[in-house]
Amino acid sequence: MKISYITTIFVGIALTVSGMSVHADELELAYQKEYAYLEAQQRNLMKRLEEFKAESQREKRAQSKQLDALSRDLLVLKNESVRINDLVFESERTLEETRDNRELFESTFEQAMATLKQNNMPVMLGDEQPADQRMQVIYNSGMELLSEVSGVSKDKGIFFDADGRKVTGDIYRLGQIAAIGVSDTAKGLLVPAGEGRLKLWSEDPGMADYMVSNVRPDTARLFIYESSVKSIDTEASESMLAYVNSGGIIAWVIVILGVIAGLLIVIRTWFLRAYSTDTDIIIDEIKKPVAKHEIDAAVQVCKQHKGSAARVITATLRNLERDRDHLEDIVAENILYESPKIDRFSALIIVIAAVAPLLGLLGTVTGMISTFDVITQYGTGDPKLLSGGISTALVTTQLGLVVAIPVLILGNLLSGWSNRIKDDMEKAALQIINIYDAPESIKRSDYLSLAQAV
């Protein structure tokens, strides 16, 4: 029983081993099939990868070409945009010039119509007419007027003589730019007296005699005028008062400062002459008593002189007994005490010299502002409207420089004079101290030199 059981086990094991052998063969076959399938899949994937890379390269090159084309198109569009902007700018400038030309044409039309109307040739122009037609009408009217007023005409008329009396006589007209009057009591060149009237001019070159005798002169000396509406007067020489008035209130301020500076310079000059003294003369007079230590006698000599130098030397003499350092401090203190008197008005003179050109510059700015205000309101048609501001601008600048330059020069010269006075005072005081402190042997040699000089 036991043997049959064991036999059965071995038989089972043998059958199991044979079954596993069969199953291993099947697994090997399945593995080989799967491996072959995977290799085929790998080759397929590698092929597709290569195709994808090739396709990517082609698309990349195509997109790069497209990008280059777009860049070129963008550059072309930018250039076109710049050109269009330039064209727009040129168009705007042309439009602005056209507007300016239109305004100029309108102004020309108005001036021409006013001139023709003034000469009794009114012209009616409509705003709806084209500019060339309006210009043609004005041109024709101007030529007609020119033909009427050209040449010399003679008619009876009234003019004023040199005394302002009305005189009736013959008036020879050269167009509308010159006239000659001839009467029984007066004759000569005529100039506008205002409102279309004429008067004799102060100068008579003898043209009236040529007109009466009908003789043609070699040289025609005439007074040419633009219009007979405004009077022409003999130019009078401009006074200094009128010249300053043309600069306005700032010009008067500059003139007043100049007068004040002149007075201060005169007063300061007088003060400096009073304060300055010939220190060499004082030193020569007191050298001998100082060397002998006769201080009172030297002080009495100094009292005979006036001026800051004499006062400083007197103070030095009265303190010669003190030590040298203390004495030098006393000298410096006395010079400082005299300095405000010597420097009186110096700073004020220099301030005026500095302020005058600045006031001139202020007048220049004020005048230019006034000129631009006139231009803004009335334009630049009448130069006389601009003359006021220009006069203020130029006159104040000139007056400021005229005041500043001499005041600055004289102020510096006076300052140099005052500095020399201070230096002379200090030098004289130190010289007195050195004479007082000199040894006896040096003093005796000084006495000998003085005796020989005498």
Secondary structure, DSSP 8 states (H G I E B T S, - for coil): -HHHHHHHHHHHHHHHHHHHHHHHHHHHHHHHHHHHHHHHHHHHHHHHHHHHHHHHHHHHHHHHHHHHHHHHHHHHHHHHHHHHHHHHHHHHHHHHHHHHHHHHHHHHHHHHHHHHHHTT------TTS-HHHHHHHHHHHHHHHHHHHSSEEEEEEEEE-TTS-EEEEEEEEETTTEEEEE-SS-EEEEEEEETTEEEE-S---SHHHHHHHT---SS------S-SSS---------HHHHHHTTHHHHHHHHHHHHHHHHHHHHHHHHHHHH---HHHHHHHHHHHHHTT-HHHHHHHHHTS-SHHHHHHHHHHHTTTS-HHHHHHHHHHHHHHHHHHHTTTHHHHHHHHHHHHHHHHHHHHHHHHHHHHHHHHHTTS-HHHHHHHHHHHHHHHHHHHHHHHHHHHHHHHHHHHHHHHHHHHHHHHHHHHHHHHS-HHHHHHHHHHHHHH-
